[in-house]
Amino acid sequence: MRRLRLIFVWVLFPVFGAIAQEKKLSKEEAVVKALENNFGIEIAKNQIDIAENNASVLNSGYLPTLTGTAGATYNNNDTRTEFPGQLNDDGSPRGDIEVNDAESQRYNAAINLNYTLFDGLGRFYTFKRLKEQYQLSTLQARETIENTMLQMFSVYFEIARLTENKNVQMQALNISKDRIQRAEYSFEYGQNTKLDILNAQVDVTNDSINLLNTEQQLANAKRDLNVVLNQNLNEEYEVDTTIVFIPKFQIMEYIENSISNNVAILQTETNLNINAYDIKVNKSGYLPTIGLTGSYGWNRNQNAPSAFLTGAVFPGTNSNVGSMSLGASLTWNLFDGGGTTVRVKNAKITYANQELLLKQVELEVNRDIQNALAIYENRLKIYQIQEQNVLTNQNNFERSREQFQLGSITSIEFRQAQINLLNAQTNKNLAKYDAKLAELQLLQLTGQLLNVEL
């Protein structure tokens, strides 16, 4: 018996030691890490920032435009003026006039202001449309976050399931190893044959292989979660295997308010608002545009010397000019060939299509919620049945072990009771996490996935 205890300690100590060194990753910590580090969520946040920039007053068209211009010109000319066939007063040929290195310079600078007082309310509705686009981007980001959370919990609960399966299979392996020891002792005292030892060894081998496969699946699942959380792929941790289900009355309250909270419906409604503004933006083409302009300019000219017909050279001149102007304009496109009318008609058709799409989405969401509720209730019942099944198989196993130790049943019958218990425990684990995932999918459809504690 002392030898059996030593073997049990030798087998379990490395496992317990490894578990003791692993840190605990709670559901709350996993959510925080996903929100902070997940690539998909980071991209969604950046899309919100872009939409927020687009919806700012700087992109509204309400602010004036102010432009500045400046220029400079430099000329250097050599001029030769000839008077063919012309004579001076004394009868001599009239000489040529040359002006060399005649430099001229021009400088100018101006500031121009343009402001649209009225554009047929086009920018007013465009600005409102951009606000709705921002709202749509936040809903799209919320959808991304919800999908990521569902993906994260799916992997998290898979790790929890495999962890519990691993513990169950470790217990099965220890029981099989205990059978080897008992079979060897019984063989030494002539109470059984070598066949019992061989059967126990076969069961130990099978249990060891099953445990190794589960450990491999567990390691793969942890790497999958590390990808979702964007952390080191070889990060080691334990997860919380505690599952708490939301009360039924609370689930029903969520379902009653699902139409106003479901993200797909909210996105469709926002698109409907955007289409409504599109109609108004296009109608602005029927109205005039009134604008103001203003400018202030400065010019300086440095003119080069020039020759007179009399033969004299007129000296260069400098001039400075400052100017300021204000103006107003009215533009009314009385007829644009029917383009505005076509755009308005198409916008109205698009709005009508979006109304139909909203009705379709509402119908589909209601169907999905009803299906999800039925699946959740069914899986919850299966889990409750599996819990009872574990208790039944546990009692059967304990009695079988007593009978086996008394020699009333064979090792094959005992092994069957052990396998039945193992299957019941793993089926219960699967049913538990399947039911919780069904609950999360139902919460997502009701728009409450990010609002409840899990």
Secondary structure as UniProt FT lines:
FT   HELIX           2..21
FT   STRAND          23..25
FT   HELIX           27..37
FT   HELIX           39..54
FT   HELIX           57..59
FT   STRAND          65..81
FT   TURN            84..85
FT   TURN            89..90
FT   STRAND          97..118
FT   TURN            120..121
FT   HELIX           122..188
FT   TURN            189..190
FT   HELIX           194..229
FT   TURN            233..234
FT   STRAND          237..239
FT   HELIX           248..256
FT   HELIX           258..261
FT   HELIX           263..283
FT   HELIX           284..286
FT   STRAND          289..302
FT   STRAND          306..307
FT   TURN            309..310
FT   STRAND          313..314
FT   STRAND          318..331
FT   TURN            337..338
FT   HELIX           339..406
FT   HELIX           411..446
FT   TURN            449..451
//
